């Protein structure tokens, strides 16, 4: 098995990455434009309020006069009312954009997960995927929506304040804003440090999510092996690593913001010192000085906000890199464009153009190697006729499952061809093949819901009559009817409320209801009791009749009635024939069968 190694990211700020993300905001263009207008309005009123205060000081406070104050009060009241409406609008609009973007990105991510080949899941931990689809996407949607709010507001505020200050007194304005270049340089330094730390946090978070998943899924194994202490130690090491990276990030952030506040205070001090002298020399009015002091404080507030947004952008970039790497991952197995054009795909199938599957399967000089370089098959050839039941026998790692997975096009040959009904199956759509495929695994997976829901999962348009017919065919109907709610019984998460044998029968019914032309039983009877095995054996004889089928089994008693048994060793067929023919040969199969039969006799005795 290939050990998963997460991709490392080192770019300071990836404009192309954010350009791709902006693409997910296109459906919300109108809302974004409206939000931008609202934020400009908010910033404009924030800039106007100090000027209103200046007017009040110079015209009402200093002269000690109330002439015309009612107009001032009315205008002030209107500004405050408009600002209140603006605040309500910005919260509503930003919230709607946040939820919409998160929904869209998750939808794209989930769609891509449905499209990715089995090889992706062979090498990618569940925790990594879960972290991308949950916390990383949430962080992205927050920064996209609320980051836009604060950046538009902050930029407008800074431009507006700088313009007004320069108009009122350009010399005093330049003195007050002299600390800005220093602030920019410090911001660039700290953001690089913060981004590096955040990347480490997000990467470790993925591993923690994976550890949670493994801990929950393997709880029974942990208890039987008394691994609680060791598991806790390993988990503490992971969380300790994340704690260290998080603390380091917090330290950089905690240092950065006080520096910004200190510089803003210096700016305010400069405004007060030089502005105070200007008032004493009667070069500016007292109201203008109050405006400058207010603006010096206000100016650095959006600077702090923009610095915070920049820090969050850096953090979000670490999330964006991982989310987009998932969405942009290309499946190893895809239909060609001309195939999609003619036959459609999983989402828009053109079933009228699909040929009816007969079930002939031919491996023609097939070679296959996994991505890690492990070679499994080389120049493998076999011809399987429609309706034939093929059993595959061999030791673990001999290539049995690989042969079946290749036939199902879960993987594709590295070299050679696999023909279905005489045509290379790459000239047919994946949806066509998979819709004609029934697959029963050694450990069946049931989805949360009722028994009826799980059987119908094999064919969503199936009626209740179809469901019952499928259950009867696989001998599941009797046990289902003994349950309190029958077909409406909840199976629990992963089918936890049912026994392994009961889950196997339901998964069998789920596969049968689709009426597939190709059927695969992968160790389907290895984890069940003898009584249930007998039920399944009886069902197999009925279900596989007329269908091309593959049976992988360690229990050789389950394959004695197969049309052909292939004995696989190191990716090659060393023996083949019927059960009786192989016993007569007295070779490897004979040795396997007799040894297993003797073992079963010992168990019975």
Secondary structure, DSSP 8 states (H G I E B T S, - for coil): -----------S--HHHHHHHHHTTGGGHHHHHHHHHHHHHHHHHHHHHHHHHHHHIIIIITTT--TTHHHHHHHHHHHHHHHHHHHHHHHHHHHHHHHHHHHHHHHHHHHHHHHS-HHHHHHS-HHHHHHIIIIIHHHHHHHHHHHHHHHHHHHHHHHHHHHHHHHH-HHHHHHHGGGHHHHHHHHHHHHHHHHHHHHHHHHHHHHHHHHHHHHHHTHHHHHHTT-HHHHHHHHHHHHHHHHHHHHHHHHHHHHHHHHHHHHHHHHHHHHHHHHHHHHHTTSS-HHHHHHHHHHHHHHHHHHHHHHHHHHHHHHHHHHHHHHHHHHT---SS---HHHHHHHB-SSSB-GGG-------EEEEEEEEE-TTS-EEEEEEEEEE-TT-EEEEE-STTSSHHHHHHHHTTSS--SEEEEEETTEEGGGS-HHHHHHTEEEE-SS----SSBHHHHHHTT-TT--HHHHHHHHHHTT-HHHHHHSTTGGG-B--GGGTTS-HHHHHHHHHHHHHTTT-SEEEEESTTTTS-HHHHHHHHHHHHHHSTTSEEEEE-S-GGGSTT-SEEEEEETTEEEEEE-HHHHHHHTSHHHHHHHHHHHHHHHHH-
